[in-house]
């Protein structure tokens, strides 16, 4: 770009819902598409064999920043798609060098954008193993599969802790002498990010995507940044992103 950023045009421009499958031998437990554990094992071996022939990058950090509930996360991705690694590195909360020395991920995304998944829609597969908290992505170069792959597993951790994972933005609004937390809940593309980063009443954005609402009202954020459109920004309305 004119200010020195890389502008990478991806082949895939949205998440591949029709190519996303849960690994299970009991499909009645899930409302989404499923594949058998044996099929997941076959795909995992296919991907692992492919990875042995490629240069890979490993990105590690945390989903969330609360010491009481921050989730160690790892992305393994082909070096040829380093733009995805760079974006995920921004959204993870950083781990210290000491933490990285003994880093054990709770959630993992293994990502091969250039390996086709024959027999699946668009020869693309997002295979979700809820038991090992691992997502395997084949033949998509869209960053959202990395971002949402980790958050999907984090959703399960929130549920197991008795909380609600909400597809929402989060902001802090001054009310008199206090500061109130507000969550902006909505489907994709309905204005959560725009509302979160607009400065109504001198409010401040926290983040623009998934949050956890826990018993007692505590809210946990997930990402150390935002995934937002950067064209047509108004410095008065959206100063943080601008």
Secondary structure, DSSP 8 states (H G I E B T S, - for coil): -TTS------S--S--GGGEEEE-S-GGG-SS-EE-HHHHHHHHHHHHHHHTTS-EEEEEEEES--TTS-EEEEEEEEGGGHHHHHHHHHHSB---HHHHHT---SEEEEEETT---TTSGGG-EEEEETTTTEEEEES---THHHHHHHHHHHHHHHHHTT-EEE-EEEEEEEETTEEEEEEEE--TTSSHHHHHHS-GGG-EEEESS-EEE-TTS-EE---SS-----SS--TTT-TTT-
